[in-house]
Amino acid sequence: MKRLLVMPIMFVGLLLQSMWLAMGQIWANKTRSALTTIGIVIGVASVTAVIAALTGLKTTVLSEFETFGTNKIYLFPDQPRHGTFRHASWRKIMFKPEEFDGLLEHCPSVESFTRFCSQSQTVQCGEQIIEDVRITGVNLSWHQIENRSVTSGRPFSVIDETHARQVCLITPEVRDKLQLDRDCSGQSILIGRRGFRIVGVVEERIESSMFGGGRSSAEALIPFDTAWKLWEPWMGVIATCRTPQLSQEAQAELKFFMRRSRNLEPGEPDTFELQVVEQAVKIIKQIGLIVTAVAGGIVGISLLVGGIGIMNIMLVSVSERTREIGLRKAVGARPSAILLQFLIEAVTLCLLGGLIGVAFGQLLISAVAGILKMVLSPGVAELLAKPYIPMWAIVVSFGFSAFVGVFFGMFPAIKAAQLDPIEALRHE
């Protein structure tokens, strides 16, 4: 029992002694050690920089998509490339509001939906004029779907919608540019050439750097039925599934409902398109994994070259220290102690190279981020210039460095451990 307790202590002592000797040898040959680890440094720096850039890009893109909501499904009219409707006029392909009547009853996985249409108009109040304001016609459920509440006044009512009243909600930017009262409910403005009464102020849209970053937040909302009555514009639909897990079921239900609503025969191509944010998120994650794996494999060649350099220099070290090895064996050092010393020296060289490589990789990616900010437009630069090295990448880098040290240092260490002490002492 006592022997079992002593053995781990002896091993730890031998390990610390070997590390001390290894550090002494590395310090005694600083230039050679530095040149030897260049391959490891370049490999680790490259792989960490690539992973940092991809991780930062993927994180930013995913966060941008999440602002749209991963449970949303967008429906748009789409002209097929073959079939009966391939030469149909666009007016025949466009959605009609009545096509979506009864959607919630026939699509149980869909929680809510809103028709929407949008166009740019001039907005005026007195002498104050704003050009190219985005006017969006929406249903009552739009606030819940887009998560944008009314900060003052009231939202649209059922009466506003069914009677197609000329009422509107405006954003704070429109209110301020038109120099309206802070609580401007009840005041009138001109949208195009038609008068609208303001019923409230709605939260501004959170614009992302990917999708419309830097775009003006001047926006006005009007009831969908009002917009359709005045303009009969192009329209789309936003639907939300009850949970992200029900996305596939919701898509299938919507597709079946739309084909029946549009009287499409079996075999006829769809005259509409479904776009799902969740699918885009999955594709981005898959692309990120593939690119990371490919880049890691290519950069791993540098680590292989660095490992060969480590093995080469360790063989030289064994040859230079043959008499030292013979002397140590002559005074009682076991082959395992000799093997451990040279193996630890190789691993230490690789770990030092890995540490320097991680630091150099962070400097490299920071420099690239700075260059992107200067060269690219603000929105794109914000998207690409958020790189960081995840903890798992640092752990993998050090783990792979240690593996390279063990793998390529094993042969020189075994050669040193198997030297005959008498022949070693005779070595010149």
Protein Blocks (a to p, Z undefined) as FASTA:
>chain_A
ZZmmmmmmmmmmmmmmmmmmmmmmmmmmmmlmmmmmmmmmmmmmmmmmmmmmmmmmmmmm
mmmmmmnopabccddddddfbdjklmgcfklmpccfklmgoklmmmmkbmbdcddddddd
dddehjbccehiacddddfklmmmnopacfehjdddfklmmnopacddddfklmmmnopa
fblghiacdehjaccddfbdcddddddfknophiafbdcdddfklmmmmnopaddddddd
fbfklmmmmmmmmmmmmmmmnopaehiacfbdcddfklmmmmmmmmmmmmmmmmmmmmmm
mmmmmmmmmmmmmmmmmmmmmmmmmmmmmnopafklmmmmmmmmmmmmmmmmmmmmmmmm
mmmmmmmmmmmmmmmcfklmmmmmmcccdfklmmmmmmmmmmmmmmmmmmmmmmmmmpcf
klmmmpZZ
